Amino acid sequence: MPHHALEITLTRPATTTELDQARRLTRLATNHDHTRLLTLTRAKTPNRALSRVRRALEETLPIDVLATHYPDAHGQIILNIDPPPATHALLQRAAARHGQDVAAFIEQSLARALQRIDHQEAERLTHAMQALLATTTRERLLTAAARALTTPEARPC
């Protein structure tokens, strides 16, 4: 049975007691502020791994979202979201207005939001490049970009 790396995003930082209890159930690695955790779980499929971890930890930790840590063969990350009843009811009504089930509605909404973010970032970069080109030559800008991309200490983390 394969192992699946899963990321757990919490609604708030986990307390030491909550982490100790959760670690009795599964192995966990935490980030510096205890709001994101990683675990490795054996299961036949990523969906089963996500369900297994949610069942094991939902009474112990304030879980917001579970996700596969690595993209699948199609470049997709699988999310496991269990919203509170009021939020779920809102999602059901919105999905019904669009003639979709909740999962399809969330998937399409996320896809549209990510496309909007990509477009905004492309626009921001275009404007930044135009501002730089107003004060220097294309050759100098290209040289500076190449230097920044090839110098290890200049790369963002």
Salt bridges, closest charged atoms under 4 A:
GLU7 OE2 - ARG36 NH2 2.53
GLU7 OE1 - HIS69 ND1 3.38
GLU18 OE2 - ARG12 NH2 2.58
GLU121 OE2 - ARG124 NH2 2.78
GLU123 OE1 - HIS127 NE2 3.68
